Every structure is written in structure tokens, then in C-alpha cells.
């Protein structure tokens, strides 16, 4: 039963995270939007350069870019999950939820 509850909570949190960015509670960061535009422009310039270098070097740089994007995604995911954990600790510290074995297990599941 406890695993089912944890699973339902995880599904809800994933659904919440995956909702459209147009929802009212979504965090907006204009500086992120600007950096994304700058990165896209730079990437277009890099693609032109990649066409003029040896294939082995091109493959290496493309592999590095893909790896950097994956690391960035995982860092974002970690920050998001850390926010969940911090919220649970905050609610527990305020006495709004009782810190017990279930809360500890939920936090451990988020850390996996």
C-alpha cells in the first residue's frame, strides 16, 4: 500500500512538472529566455564551423555537445527534486506534516 501511495505521489509530481509553462504558478525567468536565444544563435554559428572541420573532430564535438546537454538536464532535474525535498522538510519543520517513516521513505525515493 505504501509503495502505491509513493507511486501516486510521484506520478502527480511528474504531471505537475510536465504541465504547460503557461500555467499561472510557473516560474518565469526572462534572463533564461534571453540566454536560450543567445545559445541558439551561437549554435547556428557553430553548425557552420562544424561543416568545415574533419569528420572525426566534428563527431567528437557533437558528442561533447550532447553530453553537455544531458548533464544540464540532469542538473535541472536534481534541482527540481531538491526543491521537493526542501518543501517536505519545510512543511515538517512547520509542523504541518508529521515527519515519520513515510516522509523519510518519500524523500529517499525522490533522491534516487
C-alpha positions as CSV (number, residue, x, y, z in Angstrom):
1,X,0.0,0.0,0.0
2,X,2.8,2.4,0.9
3,X,4.6,1.9,-2.4
4,X,1.3,2.6,-4.2
5,X,1.0,5.9,-2.3
6,X,4.5,6.8,-3.2
7,X,3.9,5.9,-6.8
8,X,0.8,8.1,-6.9
9,X,2.6,11.0,-5.4
10,X,5.5,10.6,-7.8
11,X,3.0,10.4,-10.8
12,X,1.3,13.6,-9.5
13,X,4.7,15.4,-9.1
14,X,5.8,14.4,-12.6
15,X,2.5,15.5,-14.0
16,X,2.8,18.8,-12.2
17,X,6.3,19.3,-13.5
18,X,5.3,18.4,-17.0
19,X,2.4,20.7,-17.3
20,X,2.4,23.5,-19.8
21,X,4.6,26.5,-19.0
22,X,1.5,28.7,-19.4
23,X,0.1,27.7,-16.0
24,X,-0.2,30.6,-13.5
25,X,2.2,29.1,-11.0
26,X,5.0,28.6,-13.5
27,X,8.3,30.4,-12.7
28,X,9.3,32.8,-15.4
29,X,13.0,33.8,-15.9
30,X,13.5,36.4,-18.6
31,X,17.2,36.0,-18.3
32,X,16.9,32.3,-19.1
33,X,14.8,33.1,-22.2
34,X,17.5,35.6,-23.4
35,X,20.3,33.1,-22.7
36,X,18.4,30.4,-24.7
37,X,18.1,32.8,-27.7
38,X,21.8,33.6,-27.5
39,X,22.7,29.9,-27.2
40,X,20.6,29.1,-30.3
41,X,22.3,31.8,-32.3
42,X,25.7,30.6,-31.2
43,X,24.7,27.1,-32.1
44,X,23.8,28.1,-35.6
45,X,27.3,29.7,-35.9
46,X,28.9,26.5,-34.6
47,X,27.0,24.4,-37.1
48,X,28.6,26.4,-39.9
49,X,32.0,25.8,-38.3
50,X,31.4,22.1,-37.8
51,X,30.8,21.7,-41.6
52,X,34.4,22.8,-42.2
53,X,36.3,20.6,-39.9
54,X,37.3,16.9,-40.2
55,X,34.6,14.4,-39.6
56,X,36.3,12.8,-36.6
57,X,36.6,16.2,-34.9
58,X,33.0,17.0,-35.8
59,X,31.8,13.8,-34.3
60,X,33.8,14.5,-31.1
61,X,32.3,18.0,-30.7
62,X,28.8,16.8,-31.4
63,X,29.2,14.1,-28.8
64,X,30.6,16.6,-26.3
65,X,27.5,18.9,-27.0
66,X,25.1,16.0,-26.5
67,X,26.9,15.1,-23.2
68,X,26.8,18.7,-22.0
69,X,23.0,18.9,-22.8
70,X,22.4,15.7,-20.8
71,X,24.4,16.9,-17.9
72,X,22.5,20.2,-17.9
73,X,19.2,18.3,-18.0
74,X,20.2,16.1,-15.1
75,X,21.4,19.1,-13.1
76,X,18.0,20.7,-13.7
77,X,16.2,17.5,-12.6
78,X,18.3,17.4,-9.4
79,X,17.5,21.0,-8.6
80,X,13.8,20.3,-9.1
81,X,13.8,17.2,-6.9
82,X,15.8,19.0,-4.3
83,X,13.0,21.6,-4.2
84,X,10.5,18.8,-3.4
85,X,12.7,17.6,-0.6
86,X,13.2,21.1,0.8
87,X,9.4,21.6,0.7
88,X,8.8,18.4,2.6
89,X,11.4,19.4,5.2
90,X,9.8,22.9,5.4
91,X,6.3,21.6,5.9
92,X,7.6,19.1,8.5
93,X,9.6,21.8,10.3
94,X,6.5,24.0,10.5
95,X,4.6,21.1,12.0
96,X,2.2,20.9,9.0
97,X,3.1,17.4,8.2
98,X,4.4,14.8,10.7
99,X,7.9,13.7,10.0
100,X,7.7,9.9,10.2
101,X,9.0,6.9,8.4
102,X,6.7,7.5,5.4
103,X,8.1,11.1,4.9
104,X,11.6,9.7,5.2
105,X,10.9,7.0,2.6
106,X,9.3,9.6,0.3
107,X,12.4,11.7,0.5
108,X,14.6,8.8,-0.2
109,X,12.5,7.9,-3.3
110,X,13.0,11.4,-4.6
111,X,16.7,11.2,-4.0
112,X,17.0,8.1,-6.2
